[in-house]
Each structure stands twice: as structure tokens, then as C-alpha cells.
Amino acid sequence: MQLYPLFADLTDRPVLVVGGGDVAARKSAMLLRAGAKVTVGAPVLVPELRELAQQGRIIYRAGAYQSDWQDGMWLVVAATRSRPLNIRIATEGHAQQRLVNVVDDPALSSFQVPAVIDRSPLLVAISSSGAAPVLARRLRERIESLLDPALGSLLQLAQRYRARIRARHTDLASRRRFYDWLHDGPVHALLRVSQPTHAEQQLVTALSRREAPNIQGSVALVGAGPGDPGLLTLRALRALNEADVILHDELVSPEVLDLARRDAIQIAVGKRGGGIHTSQQSIHALLLEHAQAGHRVVRLKGGDPFVFGRGGEELAFLREHGIACEVVPGITAALACAAYSGVPLTHRDHAQSVRLVTAHCQHSLNTLDWSELAREHQTLVFYMGVSKLDDITRQLLAHGRAPDTPFALIENGSLPTQRTLAGTLAALPVLAAQHAIQAPALLILGEVAALAGASHWHGEWLGALPRHGAVAANLANAA
């Protein structure tokens, strides 16, 4: 180990930064966050540093570097563009037994500034010993995505109650169980949903008991997005890494499931071979069973839980049974498929509203107001409608939608196997059959779908509309 890891308390301690450019500004800002008394020396300052000096937040020494600038300093940072000057600063600092950092020059430095993940009071520092700082920063980005922002609030709360926790749980094993509960139980969950007062009440109540409370189960209704794992939210990724049990739909891609905790139990609750479905009642029973067993459960849904995902039903059921739960939104198929096919769902000249419609069964089609859906200058997005394209086309034409209304039919949206079929409404069923479009596929219908020809960028293009700008130009001229 070439470097000795060290976290320095710089509160009210003097630190010198030599240099007045952007790098010096970044270093000064970080030192100020750590509570240091920062002196910046340079002939001129960038605007950010000038503003800090005017506000009295830093001391400014104007002019060329002088050796006595280092007098009384705890740390010195050399952030100039002159290596001879940086060598001088480092040499003089080392002679006075100062800790010196020369930016991007580990050979001259006696300490290095790591890539930092800040969940104060929790700090995670990553160093490549100066060998590859860019890779250290990339690693920081990965770890950052896994650490819940609420961890900082949790640690602050635990810090305030540390003496009381130790007094109540003098036995080390009991204390460990209590801290496990603090992290995995309702206190952390309440902080995560911005309820700090309620979280503290839970902690105080738990401390009034002699034994450490049992860890209660919880459920997170998580949107997995359209399939591309890169479209998962950071909160969804953290939930997958914390889950003991994952109940997932058929449309959740294997690539998304690969991001889950390796030892988590994965239970498929979507469509099975032979057309058999897991009933909603069975899903409710599984959620309740695992949550009551103390597990952290993720109900993983394609797209967004609250857009044709029955998330509302599951949330109500869990609340009725007293199960702690949260909802992690996902990117719904309408947004993802439109974006990956280059179709703007709204356009100031062509579509002032968007309607999301489910077409998964005949009953749902019979309840729709087709005269409203047939109006122009709106975008229609049909979910689960591949098997009903004949009915959709017939109803829209019968209620006055123009036969030449453009459509875009996107199969396997956002995945490497995405195909985009574009054409006009009258030809929709025939074109879909010719190209053997299969579920999952999303239908976007309206004037904006014509823009797919000019803007399509992902996956295979099957458009009956031109790939070039002619359609977009015609629409613009018409407007």
C-alpha cells in the first residue's frame, strides 16, 4: 500500500491554494465545504473566485507566489499552469513539513485528493494513487448510483442518538441487531420518502423497548422501464440491489434482472407458457407472504407501475394490510418508444395533447370514446394493441379519423431488436401483418408520427413513409 488513507478535519484550519483558474476554483470550493479557512494566491482570479473573495469567504493574496504564503498553513494546493512554479511550491512546502498537493502531478505531491462520494457524515473516497484519476472518477459514479441519498440523514440521526442506543443496547450483539433494524426497517424507509419527523419518532419508540425490534418486511413497486437497462432510474437500481425477493413481469428484460442482487429470489409472475397468467390475487398473496416474512420485496414492472401496470391496485392492497411500501416510477413505454423512434408526442404545430389508451381486450375497446379519439391534432398511444389493430383502425375510420393519418408501430421498443413500422392509418393492419409485428409493440398515431421518417435513429426501420426530410418539410409547410 503506497498511500495511507486519511480523512482530515480542516474545520477552521488555514489552507493555501496557489492559482486563480478553474482548477483552483474547484479545489477551493471543495475545501470550503470541508470548513477550511481558504487563502487563494494568484495574479488574477476567475469570476467564481473573485465572487468568493468579495463575499469574504476566501482570503485573496494578489500577485506572484511568495514563500511566506505557506506560513501557518496546514495544507497547500498548487494549481498553477507552471510546472517550475509548482515544483518550487512543493519543494518549499515539503521543507516546512506541509502536506502538499500538486494538481495532476502525483510525483510532486505528498497527499492526493480522491474522488469523493458525499453522503455526509458518510464519505467514500476513491484513489488510483494518481495512476488513473479518470478511472477513479468513473468508479465513483458507479458507487454513487448504489448509495441511497437518505443514508446521510440516517447517519446524522444515528449520530444524535448514539449515546442512547449504546445505553439501551449494552450487549454488542443486541446493538448490531438494532443498527440492522435502523438501516433495513421503517426509519430508513421514512427518511427515503422525506418524512424525517416520523422517522425520528419510530427511532424513539424503538429505544423505549428492551429488545431490538424485528425487521419488518416492505415492498417497493418499481418501474423497470421499457427494457433497456440504461433507462433504469438510480432509485430502481438501488432497490434491485437491496431486494431479498423480486416479483417480476414477463416484459422485464433479462438485462434488467441481471442488475439485481445475485442472491435475491426471483419469481416470474407474468404470462407463462401455454397462455397461463398469474392472477392478480395470487400476486397480492405473494407480496403479502414475503413482506410478512420480513423480506424486502421488489414488485418489478415493465414501464411504470402506475401506467397500465396495476400498481394502484397493489399499493392499495399493501396499505390495507399495513405493509410499508414505496413507488419507484419508471419510464413508461409511450415515452421510451417515442424517443427511440424519433417521434415527439407533442408538437406545437401538430399535437397539443396526448392520450394513453389500453387496447389489451375487447372490453376495453368497447368503453372508449371513439369520437373523441378520432379528433385531429392529438397524439394517440395504444398499449397492448397488436392483436386489436383491425378493430382500432375500423373504429377510428368510422368516427372520422383521416385514412392518411400517420402511424408508427414500435416493436420491442428501446431493445436491440426494436423495429419501427410507419405508414398511414388505412394500411395499418395490412402493413403490420406483412411485417409480422409481434407483442410487445406500441402504436403511436397522429400527425407527429410522420416525423419518424426524418428522426428515426434506433433499431430497424420498416417505414412505408420516407426516411428523409420530405414528410417533415410538408408538415412544416402545412403549418
N, C-alpha and C positions, 0 to 999 in steps of 0.2 A: 504494500500500500504506500504509494508515493506521497499522497496528500493526507493530512489529518483533518477529518470533518469537524467543523466548529461552527456553532451558531453564536454570533456576537451580539451582546446587548449594547447598542450605541445610543441609548436614550440620554440626551443632553451631553453627549461626548463630542468633542470637536473633530471634524473630518475635513480634509482638504481635497478638492477636485481641481486639477490643473487642466485648463482647456475651456473654451467657450462655445463649442459647437454642439451639434445634435447629440453626439455620443455623451458629452459631458452633461447635457440636459437630462438624458435618460438616467445616467448614473446618479445625478443629484436628486431626481425625483424619487428614486428607489431609497436613497439614504434618508431623505426627508420622511418617507413613510415609516422608516425604522426609528424615527425620533432623533436622528443625529443633528448636531449643530454644524451646518454645512458652510464652508468657505469655498468660493469659486474664484480662481485667479486666472485672468486671461486679458489680452489687449482689448478684445471686443467680445460681446455676448450675443447669442442668437435671441430672438424675441422672447422665447419661453423663459430663459434665464434672466433677461432684463426685467421681465414682469415679476419674477420671484424676488429679485433684488429690490425693486420698487416697493413690493409688499413687505419687505423686511424679513422674508422667510429664509434668505441666504445672505451671507456677508460677501461683498464683492471687492476683490483686490484687482484694481485695473493696472494693466501694464505687463511687461515681460516678467517671467518667473524669477523669483528671488529665493535664495536658500533659506532665509529666515521665515518664509511662509510655512515651513514644516514645523516650526517651534510649537510645542504643546499639542500636536496632533496625535490622535490615536491611529488613524488610518490615512493613507494617501492614495489617491487615484490619479494616474497620469492618463489623460485623454486628449493629448495633443496629436497633431499630424506629423510632428518632427521626431524621428527616432533618436537622433542625437540628444534632443532635449529630454525625451523620455528616459534615455539611459542615464542622463545626469540626475533627473528626479529620483530614479530608482536607486542609483548609487548613493546619493546623499541620504535618502530615506533608510536604506539598509544600514548605513554607518551609524545612524541615530537609533537603530533598533525599532524603526517604524515598520508596520505591515504595509506593503506597497503593492498595488495592482496596476499594471500597465495594460491597458485595454488591448486585447488581441495579441499579446506578446507574453506567453507564459514563462519564457526563459528569463525575463526581467522581473517577474512577479514573485512576491513571497506569499501572496494569497490570491485566490481566484474567486470570481463572483459566479455562483452556479445558476442554472436555470431553476426558477422557484415556482412552486405551486402554493398559493396563499389561501389557506382556509383558517386564518388566524383565530385562535392561537396555534393551530396546526400549520406547520410549514414543512414542505417536502422539497429538498434541494437535490439537484442532479448535476454532477460534474463529469466531464470526459477527460479531466486532468489537462485541459487545454488542447487535447488532440483533435477533437471534432465538435466544437460548440454548436454547430448547426444540428448535428445529430442529437445532442443533448436537449436542444430546444424541441426537436420533434418528439423525443421520448416524453418530455414534459407535457406536450399536447395530448399524447395518448393517456398518460396517467391522469391528467386534468379531467378528461372525459369520464373517468371512473369514480372520481371523488365527489360525493354529493356536496353542493354548496352549503347545505344545512349543517355539515359537520362542524364548521366554525362556531355556529350558535350552540350546538350540542356541547362542544368542549368548553365554551365560556360558561354554560350553565353548570356543567360538571365541576369546573374550577371553583365556582362560587360556593358549591355545596360539598366540596371535597372533605372538609373537616367533619361535617355532619355524617357523610357517608362512611368515613373511617370510624367514627364513634359508634354508629349503629351496627356496622358490619366489621367487627374487630377480627373475625376469622378471615384469612386470606381467601379461602375457597368461596365463602359466602359473599365476600366483596367482589370477587370475579363474576359470580352469577349476577350480582346487582348491576355491574357495568355492562354485562352482556344484555341484560334487560334494558338498560338505558339506551344502548345502541340499537337493539333489534325491536324494541317494544314501542309503545304509543308515544313516548316523549320525543324520540327522533322523528316519528311519523308526523306528529303535530307541528314540529319545527319546520318540517319539509313543506307543509301547506300553510306556513306563515301564521301559526297560532301559538306564539311564544308564552302568553299568559296561561293558556290551558295546559301547555306542556309543563310549565313550572308547577302548576297545581298537581299534575299527575306525579311529578317527582316528589313533592312534599308529602302527598298521600302515601306513596310507596315507602318513604322513610319513617312513617308512623307505624309501619308493621315490623315485626321482629324478623321475619324471614324475607329473603329476596323474592319479589313477585315472580310468578311464572311468566315466561314469554308467551304472549298471545299471538295467534295467527293473524294474518292480514291478507288482503287481496288488492292487487293493482290491475286495473283494466287498462291494458297497454295497446296502443295502436302501432302495428308493425310497418305501416306504410304500404306502398304498392308492391314491394318485392325487392327492390334494390336496397341492399343493406346500408349503403351510403346515405340513404334518406331517413334512417332511424334518428330520432332525437337523442340527445345526450342522456336525458332522463330515462328514456326507454332502454338505452344500453345499460345504464346503472341498474335498472330494475331486473334486467335479464341476468346480470352478474350477481345479484343478491338473492335470486329466486331459489327456493327449495323445490317447488313444483311449478311446471308450466303447462297450462291447458291451451293448446293452440288450434287454430282453424286450419283447414286444408290449404287455404290460399297463402298461408305464411311460407315464405320461401325457405329452402334448406340453408341458404346462405345466411339468413337472419337467425335461424335456430343455431347455427354454428357459433354464433357470438354469445350464446348463453353459457352460464356456469356449467362446467363439464359434468359435475355430479348431480345436477338437477334432474328430477324425474320429469320426463316429457310425455304428455298424454295428448294424443290426437283426438279432437272432438268435432272434426268436420265430417264431410261426406266420406263414406267408406266404400270399398269395392262392392259392386252389386247394387249401388244406389241406396244403401242404407245410411241414414243420418243418425247422429247423436241428438236426441231430443233436447229441447231447452230445459226441461225439467231434470234430465239426467245431468246436464252441465251445472245447473244450480246445486244439485246434490253433491257433485264432486267438489265444487268450490267450498261448500259448507263443510264437507267432511275434512278436507285438508286444512282449511283455516282453523277449524276447531281442534285439530291435532297439533296446533302451534306452528304450522308451516307458513312461510312467506310464499304466497301463491301469485303467479302472474297469469292473468287471462289474456292471452296474446291473440289479437285480432288483425286480420288484414285491413289495411287502410286506417280508418279512425273508428274508435269504439262507438261513437255517437252518430255515425252516418251509415244507416242501414246495417248496423252491427249488433243490435240488441243490447248495446251497452247500458241503455237506460233501464231495461228490464232487470239486468243483472245487478246494477247498482242499487235499485230499489229493493231487490231480494236480500242483498247483503246487509243493507241498512236495517231492514226489518228484523234480521237475525243478530243484530249487534256486532257485525264483523267490521273491523277497521278497514277502510278501503280508500283508494285514491284513483284518479283517472289521469292517464298519460296520453294526451292527444297524439294522433299520428297524421301523416299526410294522406288525405283521402284520395281515392283513385281519380276523381274528377280533376283535381289539381295536378296530380302527377302525370296522368296520361296526356292532358292538355299540354303541359310544359314539355314533355318528352316528344310530343308530336308537332310542336311549334304552333299550337292553336291558342290564341288568347281567349279566355272565356268571356271577357267583356272587351268592348271596343267602343270608344266614344262616338264613332260614326255608325256602327252596325249592331251593337248589342248593349243595351243598358240594364239588362238583368240576366240572371242565371237561374235555371230551375233544375234541381236534382230530383230524379224520378227513379223509383224502383219498378222493374218490369219482370220480376222473377216468377210471377204466376199469373194466370188468367184473372184471378180475383182482383189483384192489384190493378191490372189494366182497366177492368170494368169500373173502378171507382174514380178514375182520373177525369178531370175536366178537359176534354179534348179540344173544345172550342177555345179555351184559354191557351192551351199548349200550342195550338196552330197559329197563334199570332206571330207576326214578323218582329224583327229587331229584338229578339231574345235568344239566348242560347239554352238548348235543352241537353241535359246529360242523363242518359239512361243507363242505370246499373243493372247488371244481370239480365240483359235483354236479348242475348244472341238467339235463343230459341223462340223469341216473340217478334222477330223483325218483320215478318209478314203482317202481323196484327198492328204493330206500331205504324208501319208505312200506310196501311189501309186507313187507319183512324185519322192520321194527320192529313192525308189527301182528302178524305171525306169531309173534314172540317175546315178545309180551305187553305192548308199549307201548300205553297207553290211546289210543283213537281221538280223544279230545278234547284230547290233549296240544297245547299251543300251539306255533306256529312263527312265525318271522319270516324272510322271504326277502328279502335286500337286494341289489338290482341296482345296479352302479356306485357302490358304497359310497364316501362322502366327496366324490364329484364333484357338480357342479351338477345332473347328470342322475340322481341317486340316486332310486330308487323302493323303497319298503318295502311288501311284501305280508305281511299277517299273517292267520292263521287257525288251524285245527286240523288235526292230522296226517291224518286220514281224507280231508280235502278238499284236501290239498296238491297233488297232481298236476293236479287239475281247475282249481283256482284259478290255478296257475302258467300253465297253458295259456290260460285265459281272458284273462289279462293279458299274455300273450306275453312272459314273463320270459326274458331272454337272458343268456348269459355276457358278462362276468364277474358272477357272483352268488354270495352266500354264504348258506347255510342255518343258522339257529340254531334249535334245537329243545329244548324243555324248559319247565318251569313258568315260568321267568323271562321267556320270550318274551311272555307275556301282559301284561307291564308296558310293552311297546312302545306300546300304545294310549294309555296315560296320559303317557308320557315322550317320544314321538317328537318331534323338533324340526328335522330337516334333510331336505330333499327332499320328494318327493311321497309321500303316504300312500295305500296301496291296501288298507288293512286290512279284513278281514271281522270283526275284533274292534273293540269300541267305541274311540273316540278319547278318552273321558273316564275318570274315575277308578273306574268301576264294577268293572272287572276287577281292578284293583289292590286295591280295597277288599275284594272277595270273597276274593282270595288272602290278604290280611292276616287276615280273619275266620277263614278255614280254618286258618291257622297258630295 
